[in-house]
Amino acid sequence: MTLPYEKATSGEKALGEIQKILRAFGCNKFGSMADDEEQTIMVQFEYRGRQCTCKASIRGYAAAYLKEHPPTIYNTDLMAGRGQAKQAAAEKKALEVASVAVYSILRDWIKGQVMAIETGVLTFEGAFLGQIMLPSGKTVLQHVEANKMLALEHTNG
């Protein structure tokens, strides 16, 4: 089975497409950054005075890729140390695939959100609420998570 976007080839070219989509939408500021240590890709933009940060995890996609394509490791390989080499090679490939796929996922997600706004399906705030930056420098989502505002209460009954 194929994981969505695992055959993507546009990679960083998708950033140019994101920029075109956001400019056509009316955004006047745009930037992107890859964090190699955190293994994330971030796109930032401003729309009518609202700053947004959209962050995507390369590690998250890589984990999904490994789940879909687990490395074959035999017991005899583990004894000879080849199992670890296969696992490392599989993890490297997963990160390579993910580092291309995540750009396309971000492009398509942003394109979908912009289309929903333009067609009246969602408001800007409804589409990008979690990614809107607060004066504190955190996104709404980061603030909500840090304050456990969506924590589910468990009841016995």
Backbone hydrogen bonds, N-H to C=O, Kabsch-Sander energy under -0.5 kcal/mol:
donor,donor_aa,acceptor,acceptor_aa,energy
6,E,3,L,-2.2
8,A,5,Y,-1.7
13,K,10,S,-2.5
14,A,11,G,-2.0
15,L,12,E,-1.5
16,G,12,E,-0.7
16,G,13,K,-0.6
17,E,13,K,-1.3
18,I,14,A,-2.5
19,Q,15,L,-2.5
20,K,16,G,-2.1
21,I,17,E,-2.4
22,L,18,I,-2.7
23,R,19,Q,-2.6
24,A,20,K,-2.5
25,F,21,I,-1.4
26,G,22,L,-0.9
26,G,23,R,-0.9
27,C,22,L,-2.9
28,N,46,E,-1.1
29,K,46,E,-0.7
31,G,44,Q,-2.5
33,M,42,M,-2.3
35,D,40,T,-2.8
36,D,34,A,-0.7
39,Q,35,D,-1.6
40,T,35,D,-1.6
41,I,56,A,-2.4
42,M,33,M,-3.1
43,V,54,C,-2.7
44,Q,31,G,-3.1
45,F,52,C,-1.9
46,E,29,K,-1.5
47,Y,50,R,-2.5
50,R,47,Y,-2.0
51,Q,49,G,-0.6
52,C,45,F,-3.0
53,T,131,Q,-2.5
54,C,43,V,-3.3
55,K,53,T,-0.6
56,A,41,I,-2.8
58,I,39,Q,-2.7
58,I,56,A,-0.6
59,R,39,Q,-1.1
61,Y,57,S,-1.4
62,A,58,I,-2.6
63,A,59,R,-2.5
64,A,60,G,-1.8
65,Y,61,Y,-2.6
66,L,62,A,-2.5
67,K,63,A,-1.9
68,E,64,A,-1.9
69,H,65,Y,-2.5
73,I,71,P,-0.7
77,D,74,Y,-0.6
78,L,74,Y,-1.9
79,M,75,N,-1.8
80,A,76,T,-1.4
81,G,77,D,-0.6
81,G,78,L,-0.8
82,R,77,D,-2.0
83,G,77,D,-1.2
85,A,81,G,-1.0
86,K,82,R,-2.4
87,Q,83,G,-2.5
88,A,84,Q,-2.7
89,A,85,A,-2.5
90,A,86,K,-2.5
91,E,87,Q,-2.5
92,K,88,A,-2.3
93,K,89,A,-2.4
94,A,90,A,-2.4
95,L,91,E,-2.2
96,E,92,K,-2.1
97,V,93,K,-2.7
98,A,94,A,-2.6
99,S,95,L,-2.4
100,V,96,E,-0.7
100,V,97,V,-0.9
101,A,97,V,-2.7
102,V,98,A,-2.5
103,Y,100,V,-0.5
104,S,100,V,-1.0
105,I,101,A,-2.3
106,L,102,V,-2.6
107,R,103,Y,-2.4
108,D,104,S,-2.6
109,W,105,I,-2.6
110,I,106,L,-2.8
111,K,107,R,-2.6
112,G,108,D,-2.2
113,Q,109,W,-2.4
114,V,110,I,-2.7
115,M,111,K,-2.4
116,A,112,G,-2.2
117,I,113,Q,-2.0
118,E,114,V,-2.9
119,T,115,M,-1.9
120,G,117,I,-1.5
121,V,116,A,-1.9
122,L,116,A,-1.7
127,A,123,T,-2.2
128,F,124,F,-2.6
129,L,125,E,-1.1
131,Q,128,F,-1.2
132,I,128,F,-1.0
132,I,129,L,-1.1
133,M,51,Q,-3.6
134,L,138,K,-3.4
137,G,134,L,-2.5
140,V,132,I,-1.9
141,L,130,G,-1.8
143,H,139,T,-2.3
144,V,140,V,-2.7
145,E,141,L,-2.8
146,A,142,Q,-2.6
147,N,143,H,-1.8
148,K,145,E,-1.3
149,M,144,V,-2.4
151,A,148,K,-1.0
155,T,153,E,-0.5
157,G,155,T,-0.9
